[in-house]
């Protein structure tokens, strides 16, 4: 029979904070570049949805 795993909650919390802190620092440093990329990606997704909607509407009109 396996022994139960003893998880030290304090150790896990410190590990999560220790990993997340540098990641948040990098995100803060590159915030302007990340924002620019997110804007471009959202624009491209919006254009793709619009094009797919237009194609779907044209296909439905051709069926009639």
Beta strands, then each sheet from edge to edge (+ up, - down):
end
